[in-house]
Structures are given as structure tokens and as C-alpha cells.
Amino acid sequence: DIEGAEIDLLQHEPYLFEKQITLIIIELHPSIVGEDKVNQFIGQLNNLGFQEIHQEKTVYVFQNNSL
């Protein structure tokens, strides 16, 4: 749990997400980074081939459909 730094992780390591990760279970923190950043993060994941398959409150599950 990195309390908001997941946004930066994706910005700095998109190749890792796209080519190495098949499933992400992640807690996003709109109260820390803001709703806009969370929405951008989800959009970036979608652009890399991820699809949201579950959400409960601020915990999301994304599957990489490109792998």
C-alpha cells in the first residue's frame, strides 16, 4: 500500500504495467491525489490494455487483456 504513489509508478513504469502485469488489485486514493488523477490513472490503464473487472469502494481490480 503506497498511499497515492501508484499514480507516479504508472507514469514512470508504463512498460512494466503493459508487458509484465496480468492482474492488478490496487487501492486508489482520491482523497490524497484527487479524483482527476484517479480518473487519469484508470484511463492510462485502459490505454495499456487493462479492463476494470471489479471495484469495491477505493479498491479496484484490473485485468490486462493484452497479455
N, C-alpha and C positions, 0 to 999 in steps of 0.2 A: 504494500500500500504506500504509494508515493505522494499522496495528498496534493494532486494538481499537476505534478511534474510529468504525468503521462502525456500531456499536450506537447511539451518540449521533446519528449522522447520520440514521438511520431514525426515531428518536424525534422529532427536530426538523423533519424534512422528509418526512413520510409522503405528502403530496400529490405531491411530486416523484417519489417512487417509483411511486405508483399511476397517475399520469397522464402521465408523461414517459418512463419507462424500460420498454423491452420485454424486455431481456435483461440479467441481472446475472451477471458472473463475479467471485466475491468470495472472498477468503481470510478465514476467521473464525479467531479466536484464543482458544480456550477456556483456554489456559494463561495468558492475560493477563486476560480478563474473566470466566472461569468457564463451566462447562458450562451452568448455568442461564440465564445471559444469552444464550448462543449459541442455546439452545433457544427462548427468548423471541423472539429476533430472527427465527428461522425461522418461528415461529408468527405473528408480526406480518406477515411477508412473505406467508404463506399467506392471512391475513385480507385482505390487499390484492389478492389475486388471482394471486399468484405460485405456481408449482409448481416444485419441485426436479426438474431433469431430468438432473443428473449430480453426482457427488461423487467426489473423489479426495483422500484424507486430509483436510486442512482447507480445501480449495478446493471451492467449490460453484458450480453454475450453476443459476440460476432463470429461468424464463420467465414473463412477465406474460400470463396468459391473458385478462385483462380488456381488453386493447388489441387 
